[in-house]
Amino acid sequence: MDQANDSYEVVVIGGGAAGLAGAVALLRSRRSVLLVDAGDPRNAPAGHVHNFLTQDGTAPDVLYAAGRTEVQAYGGQILHGDVDTLERDDDLFRIQVQGRKVTARRVLVATGARDELPDIAGLAERWGIDVLHCPYCHGWEVRDQHIGVLATGPLAVHQALMFRQLSAQVTLLQHTGPPPTPEQQERLAALGIPVATGIVTQVDSAAGGLTGIRLADGSRVKLHALVVAPVCRARAELLAPFGVLPSEVRLDGHLLGTQVESDPTGSTTEPGIWVAGNVTNIQAQVISSAAAGLTAAAAINNDLITEDTEHAVQTYRDRRAIQDPWDQRYASMEQMWSGQPNTPLVSETRGLCPGRALDVGCGEGADAVWLAEHGWDVTALDVSRVALDRAADHAERVGVQVRWLHAGLVEAALPPASFDLVSAQYPALLRTEKHEAELALLKAVAPGGVLLVVHHPTPSKEQANAHGFDPDEYVSPADVAALLDDRWRIEVDETRPRNVTTGAGSGHTQDIVMRARRLT
């Protein structure tokens, strides 16, 4: 069993032609894909696949093994087993397979169908061998042989006419099907297709294959192949909780099977779920199922592209909405801050062994430069390009190296658990429902590392309004502390007097200092 990650862009459920083709197409578009294969394709009893260009005569298990190899060659993961649960969690889907839990942004269901065969002794044992249903799948292999067509519904005469193209020795077995109409009787007679009345009670076979059928009156019809019309039922139980239920396919009131309704791309009524293959088309053969998998994959990829682009545009707008005012603010004065490191940073890092440090909202770089001068390997980020250019000039003047990152904390996608010190001095981090900024701070700290968050006490509404901002929109040290669990130890959490006489922050007289250490 291949090892799986926790999250994927797409989970494909079903390891037949539709699922494999869909998975490969998605992987070729550089999507992360998990394929879940229960290992019981509809055509497993068949000896060979036909009408599949370049693969004619290939055994189903050989074809699917080659498909799995292609999936893995493109970096796809495979889990063998049945899906226990499929459920939605906001914008994601949660899937459990034999105790393993993963998430996906989209799901392609290619679980196929089950064939319900006529209940006749000896019939099921020959299914897919010489008990057949499709002239295109198996007709060539029984050409010129004695073929019986078992009538259980209104398509029996049509089946008889199709198999008559392959053999002159075709018999229609009336069984439980409707009697042929006068027009149908004439067609059968014109093509030399006899009709055997009576209920079929037994399918006979020997070591060499099927030998014939027995009727209720005891008579026997010699045959080499028997054509049936099974009821093809969609394997769609996983979709029931979403209200996506198979629809019945009927002809003249007779049930042919069930299939999940979808649009031409395979999209269902549940956003984010696509279907392909026999689960949505009872007539699909192996090659058309593979084509449907490709079609669904292309639609899924396009859907993800649209969503990702919309998110990128919104992120871009949000970044510009934050970045532009800060750039304008910095550009309006020759120097905004004092040029000296923040006092809480100096006092709280005293005694720490220098390692990798992250300076969040570094401004003109005084803290980052001071850390670098004291032996730290520093990465410093800020949303303002104007501020970063000044910071880089400062570092060059004093001869230290700092990695400057033009980004906000959340969008920076920093490597997790990589910094021995994460310092956020008076950061302007926006609050969100999912606590994205706070969690980004916590995730950046390495085990044994220190998180230092310093801020001014929350001003009154009147003071905040006078300066044109709402303090409730920004993260405070208390917000960060509230997310610390037993993997953390708070070492300092206090309010201190502040004595800064120059720079934009000189009007503040107190600092809130929160220092926490990550234990594991």
BAKEPA-189696 format. One record per residue (C-alpha): x, y, z. Coordinates in steps of 0.05 Angstrom, whole numbers, padded with zeros to 5 digits, always signed. Example, Ala and Ser with C-alpha at 12.3 -4.5 7.8 and 13.67 -1.06 7.14 Angstrom:
<atoms>
+00246-00090+00156
+00273-00021+00143
</atoms>
This chain:
<atoms>
+00000+00000+00000
+00028+00068-00020
+00035+00119+00036
-00015+00176+00031
-00011+00248+00051
-00066+00281+00092
-00093+00327+00038
-00100+00326-00037
-00129+00370-00090
-00169+00312-00119
-00188+00243-00093
-00209+00194-00147
-00253+00137-00122
-00250+00078-00168
-00192+00043-00202
-00224+00024-00268
-00215+00057-00336
-00253+00121-00317
-00217+00132-00251
-00148+00115-00278
-00155+00160-00339
-00181+00217-00297
-00125+00210-00246
-00071+00210-00300
-00101+00272-00334
-00103+00309-00268
-00032+00289-00250
-00008+00313-00318
-00038+00380-00299
+00005+00378-00236
-00052+00365-00188
-00041+00325-00125
-00083+00262-00133
-00101+00202-00090
-00133+00143-00126
-00174+00095-00083
-00181+00027-00115
-00228-00026-00087
-00201-00076-00137
-00268-00102-00163
-00282-00072-00232
-00346-00089-00267
-00310-00126-00323
-00266-00168-00276
-00299-00234-00299
-00283-00219-00372
-00221-00249-00402
-00205-00192-00449
-00219-00119-00465
-00239-00102-00537
-00252-00040-00579
-00197-00004-00540
-00148+00022-00591
-00079-00011-00585
-00103-00052-00525
-00150-00101-00560
-00148-00169-00526
-00114-00144-00463
-00139-00175-00398
-00174-00125-00353
-00127-00136-00295
-00066-00124-00341
-00097-00060-00369
-00112-00033-00300
-00044-00052-00273
-00012-00012-00330
-00058+00046-00312
-00037+00044-00239
+00036+00045-00262
+00022+00108-00302
-00013+00141-00242
+00048+00128-00199
+00096+00150-00253
+00065+00219-00251
+00069+00222-00176
-00001+00198-00158
-00015+00160-00095
-00058+00096-00092
-00096+00066-00034
-00126-00003-00041
-00192-00014-00007
-00263+00012+00000
-00282+00082+00019
-00316+00079+00087
-00342+00151+00089
-00346+00211+00043
-00369+00276+00075
-00364+00351+00066
-00327+00397+00113
-00337+00469+00089
-00298+00475+00025
-00264+00407+00032
-00285+00334+00028
-00264+00285+00082
-00253+00213+00059
-00238+00153+00103
-00209+00090+00073
-00198+00032+00121
-00181+00079+00179
-00139+00128+00138
-00168+00198+00135
-00152+00247+00080
-00182+00311+00052
-00194+00334-00019
-00217+00398-00054
-00253+00358-00107
-00276+00285-00115
-00284+00243-00178
-00328+00183-00166
-00316+00127-00216
-00342+00068-00176
-00376+00034-00235
-00437-00010-00232
-00461-00079-00210
-00494-00127-00259
-00556-00163-00232
-00561-00227-00272
-00622-00269-00286
-00633-00320-00230
-00621-00383-00270
-00580-00443-00246
-00511-00446-00277
-00514-00377-00308
-00473-00335-00260
-00415-00383-00264
-00407-00370-00338
-00416-00294-00335
-00362-00258-00374
-00339-00323-00406
-00394-00348-00451
-00453-00314-00417
-00449-00246-00450
-00488-00182-00460
-00452-00137-00509
-00438-00154-00582
-00383-00102-00585
-00348-00128-00524
-00352-00203-00538
-00388-00214-00604
-00327-00228-00648
-00305-00283-00601
-00370-00322-00611
-00378-00309-00685
-00409-00367-00725
-00427-00404-00661
-00495-00425-00634
-00518-00364-00595
-00580-00359-00552
-00611-00292-00532
-00648-00294-00466
-00709-00249-00468
-00723-00214-00402
-00743-00146-00429
-00760-00106-00491
-00689-00104-00518
-00684-00179-00532
-00704-00175-00605
-00655-00119-00616
-00600-00161-00584
-00618-00220-00628
-00613-00176-00691
-00544-00150-00670
-00517-00220-00656
-00546-00244-00722
-00494-00199-00755
-00442-00244-00722
-00472-00313-00731
-00526-00346-00773
-00541-00392-00715
-00580-00347-00666
-00641-00368-00626
-00686-00322-00587
-00705-00354-00520
-00773-00325-00501
-00764-00338-00426
-00798-00281-00387
-00793-00227-00440
-00852-00196-00477
-00874-00234-00540
-00846-00205-00604
-00894-00158-00640
-00918-00179-00710
-00867-00132-00741
-00811-00162-00698
-00834-00233-00715
-00828-00216-00788
-00757-00189-00778
-00736-00250-00740
-00765-00296-00792
-00732-00257-00849
-00664-00267-00816
-00676-00340-00798
-00677-00330-00723
-00722-00382-00689
-00759-00367-00624
-00758-00420-00568
-00816-00410-00520
-00816-00431-00447
-00779-00413-00384
-00704-00426-00382
-00687-00464-00318
-00615-00486-00327
-00551-00465-00362
-00509-00526-00379
-00434-00526-00387
-00375-00574-00391
-00300-00569-00387
-00298-00537-00456
-00350-00484-00441
-00424-00473-00446
-00463-00529-00480
-00535-00505-00478
-00597-00489-00437
-00656-00529-00410
-00728-00506-00412
-00782-00518-00360
-00813-00572-00404
-00748-00611-00401
-00726-00596-00472
-00656-00573-00487
-00627-00521-00535
-00555-00531-00558
-00515-00467-00550
-00443-00444-00546
-00459-00374-00518
-00517-00342-00482
-00534-00268-00487
-00569-00236-00428
-00591-00166-00408
-00570-00155-00335
-00597-00097-00295
-00538-00050-00288
-00541-00013-00221
-00495+00046-00205
-00449+00038-00146
-00469+00105-00117
-00480+00092-00043
-00426+00142-00024
-00465+00198-00057
-00531+00186-00020
-00514+00232+00039
-00508+00289-00011
-00576+00275-00041
-00544+00250-00105
-00585+00188-00120
-00584+00144-00182
-00641+00152-00231
-00676+00092-00262
-00665+00079-00336
-00727+00046-00365
-00751+00024-00433
-00825+00011-00442
-00831+00007-00367
-00775-00045-00361
-00716-00028-00314
-00650-00029-00352
-00609-00001-00295
-00593+00060-00254
-00544+00117-00264
-00525+00182-00231
-00547+00242-00270
-00493+00292-00288
-00477+00346-00339
-00435+00329-00400
-00371+00338-00360
-00394+00291-00304
-00410+00347-00254
-00465+00327-00205
-00515+00369-00167
-00466+00369-00108
-00413+00422-00120
-00344+00393-00122
-00365+00321-00140
-00358+00292-00210
-00376+00223-00236
-00349+00184-00295
-00358+00115-00326
-00414+00065-00313
-00435+00100-00249
-00465+00154-00293
-00474+00117-00359
-00497+00045-00361
-00478+00040-00435
-00406+00062-00426
-00353+00012-00449
-00281+00012-00426
-00256+00062-00477
-00315+00109-00469
-00308+00104-00393
-00235+00125-00400
-00256+00183-00445
-00308+00204-00393
-00254+00203-00339
-00211+00249-00381
-00270+00296-00393
-00286+00299-00319
-00213+00311-00302
-00208+00369-00350
-00270+00400-00319
-00244+00390-00249
-00177+00421-00267
-00212+00481-00298
-00256+00488-00236
-00195+00489-00191
-00160+00539-00237
-00220+00585-00233
-00222+00579-00157
-00147+00589-00149
-00148+00649-00195
-00206+00681-00158
-00168+00670-00092
-00104+00699-00122
-00141+00760-00147
-00172+00772-00078
-00105+00761-00044
-00073+00810-00092
-00127+00862-00078
-00120+00851-00003
-00045+00856-00007
-00048+00921-00047
-00100+00948+00001
-00050+00938+00057
+00015+00950+00019
-00002+01015-00016
-00021+01055+00047
+00043+01031+00082
+00086+01049+00021
+00053+01118+00020
+00064+01126+00094
+00137+01108+00091
+00148+01150+00029
+00118+01211+00063
+00177+01217+00111
+00252+01206+00106
+00252+01159+00166
+00191+01132+00203
+00221+01096+00263
+00278+01111+00311
+00329+01068+00276
+00343+01032+00342
+00323+00960+00360
+00260+00954+00401
+00276+00949+00476
+00233+00887+00489
+00269+00850+00434
+00338+00867+00464
+00317+00848+00535
+00279+00784+00517
+00332+00754+00472
+00388+00766+00522
+00415+00697+00540
+00385+00662+00479
+00432+00621+00436
+00432+00653+00366
+00400+00611+00312
+00349+00624+00257
+00305+00685+00269
+00243+00711+00235
+00226+00785+00242
+00153+00796+00224
+00135+00866+00201
+00208+00888+00201
+00196+00959+00177
+00261+00996+00165
+00300+00937+00193
+00329+00960+00259
+00310+00896+00296
+00332+00850+00239
+00400+00885+00232
+00411+00883+00308
+00396+00808+00309
+00444+00796+00251
+00498+00836+00287
+00489+00790+00347
+00499+00725+00308
+00428+00708+00286
+00412+00681+00217
+00355+00729+00200
+00295+00728+00153
+00255+00792+00156
+00189+00806+00121
+00145+00867+00109
+00089+00887+00063
+00122+00953+00045
+00174+00954-00010
+00195+01024+00011
+00210+01000+00082
+00248+00939+00057
+00292+00981+00011
+00311+01024+00071
+00323+00962+00113
+00368+00932+00061
+00408+00997+00057
+00416+00996+00133
+00442+00925+00132
+00491+00941+00076
+00518+01001+00114
+00534+00960+00176
+00558+00900+00136
+00508+00845+00156
+00468+00795+00115
+00392+00790+00122
+00342+00755+00077
+00289+00807+00061
+00220+00781+00041
+00168+00826+00010
+00104+00793+00034
+00053+00790+00089
+00059+00737+00142
+00003+00692+00118
+00019+00695+00044
+00093+00684+00056
+00083+00609+00063
+00142+00602+00110
+00172+00533+00122
+00140+00505+00185
+00178+00496+00250
+00240+00530+00221
+00257+00588+00267
+00288+00589+00336
+00261+00659+00346
+00199+00689+00316
+00193+00763+00334
+00131+00805+00319
+00142+00875+00345
+00079+00917+00342
+00053+00878+00281
-00006+00902+00240
-00036+00832+00230
-00109+00828+00210
-00157+00784+00249
-00193+00729+00211
-00244+00677+00231
-00194+00622+00220
-00138+00657+00260
-00092+00654+00200
-00041+00704+00224
-00037+00676+00295
-00029+00605+00269
+00024+00627+00219
+00065+00655+00277
+00058+00591+00317
+00074+00545+00259
+00139+00582+00243
+00170+00567+00312
+00216+00507+00316
+00211+00459+00376
+00250+00492+00433
+00244+00560+00399
+00215+00625+00425
+00156+00667+00401
+00160+00740+00421
+00099+00784+00409
+00101+00857+00431
+00046+00908+00422
+00018+00972+00450
-00042+00969+00496
-00108+00973+00458
-00127+01047+00450
-00196+01072+00463
-00246+01075+00406
-00239+01150+00405
-00163+01148+00399
-00167+01094+00346
-00218+01131+00305
-00176+01193+00308
-00119+01154+00275
-00166+01121+00225
-00165+01048+00247
-00206+00998+00286
-00165+00959+00338
-00215+00902+00336
-00191+00886+00266
-00120+00871+00289
-00087+00813+00325
-00064+00826+00397
-00015+00787+00440
-00075+00759+00478
-00103+00731+00413
-00038+00693+00402
-00034+00669+00474
-00105+00642+00470
-00083+00592+00417
-00025+00563+00457
-00036+00492+00480
+00004+00444+00523
+00060+00444+00472
+00077+00514+00494
+00099+00548+00558
+00086+00622+00568
+00149+00652+00600
+00130+00726+00600
+00062+00759+00595
+00062+00829+00624
+00053+00904+00611
+00116+00947+00617
+00131+01021+00615
+00159+01046+00549
+00208+01103+00539
+00218+01120+00466
+00228+01193+00448
+00237+01190+00372
+00201+01160+00313
+00128+01146+00298
+00119+01103+00361
+00144+01155+00410
+00074+01173+00434
+00062+01105+00467
+00082+01097+00540
+00070+01022+00552
+00085+00956+00518
+00049+00889+00525
+00103+00834+00522
+00086+00761+00511
+00141+00710+00505
+00127+00635+00497
+00170+00575+00485
+00150+00517+00442
+00164+00452+00480
+00151+00401+00425
</atoms>
